[in-house]
């Protein structure tokens, strides 16, 4: 009898722990860490800055882009949804700043999109660096 009660208590405790941890895991999706842009092989580190999202170039595949390492391309995107941040993006090739949206599509997929006047947009899905 005691073994059955103990077994039920252990099972109940395990289920309660799982139920409490599950919602926290789902809402804790954040884009922090290193991501690679498939079209160029450029690696970007996304990090928290003053409660917002920032990103800088940390590695490049093309030697001609080496001078861009350390350049901050995202300065203070604001979270506006469960997996979405909005703010300015720097295009290092042109030096222009665009209105941008970062959308975490899953644990290994981050879509970064830049727009001009909210009408003409271009984006790409980046892969998480392991």
N, C-alpha and C positions, 0 to 999 in steps of 0.2 A: 504494500500500500504506500509506504513512504517513497519507494523508488518511483512509483507512478506519479505521485504528487510532485516529486523533485523533477521528473522528466517533463511534466506539464509546465512547471514553473520555468524551466530552462527554455523550452520551446516558446512559451509566451514572451519571455524576455528577448529572445532572439528575433521573433516576429515584430515586437514593438520597436526594437532598435532598428531593424530594417525599414519599418514604416516611417520612422522619424528621419532616418538618413536619406531616404529616397527623394523626398521633395527638395531637400537641400542640395542634392547632387544635380537635379535637373535645373534648378535656378542658378547654379554656380557656374554656368557656362561663360567663360571669359576668353578673349582672344590673346591673352598674354603668352609670350614666348616667341620662338623663332619660326618664321614662315618663309617659304621660297616662292618667288614669282616664276611660274613655268616658262613664260616666253623669253625671259632673260637670264634666269638662274640667280638673280639677285636675292639675297637673304636679308630679311627685315626683322628686327626685334621689336615687338609690340610690348609696351609696358605702361603701368599706371603712373600718371603725373598729376598731382593735385586733384585726385578723384576723377580724372578724365583719362582718355586713351591717347597715348603718344606712340610714335614709331620712328626708328632710324635704321639706316642701312648699315649692316654689320659685315657683309661679305658679298663679293661679286664674282661671277664666273668669267666675265670678259675683262681682260686687263685694261682695256680702254676706259672702263667705268671705275677703275680703282680709286680715282680722286673723289668719288661720291661716298666712299665709306665714311661713316660718321655723320652724314647729312640726315637731319631730322625731316621726315616727309609728312608726318602727322603731328600736329601740335594741339592737343586738347580737344579731341572728339568727345562729344557728350552722348551718353547712353540715352536712347529714346525708346527702347523696347527691350524685350527679353534678350534678343541676340543682335541688336542693331545699334550702331553708333553713327552720329553725324558730325561733320566738321570739315575743315579745309584739308586738302591734299596738295602736296607739292609735286609737280612733274619735274624731275631733275634734268630731263633732256631739254625742256624748253624754258625752265625757270618760272613757269606760270603756276598759279595756285587756282585750284578748282574746288567747287563744292563737292564734298564726298560723302559716301555712305559705306560703312564696313558692316557686313552681315556675316555672322558666324553661322555657317550652314550645317556644321557638325563638328565633332572633335578634331577632324583633320582637314576641314575645308573652310576657308575664309574668303568671301567675295569682297573685293575692293572696287568701288565704282566712282568715277569722277564725272561731273556734269558741268556744262556751260549753260547758264540761264535756265537750268532745270529741264531743258528740252533735249539737248544733245549729250548723251551719256555713253561712256565706254567703261567696261569693267572686265575683270578677270578673277577667276577663282584660284587662290593660292593654296599651297599644301603645307601642312605642319611639318617642320623639320623634326626628325626623331632624335 
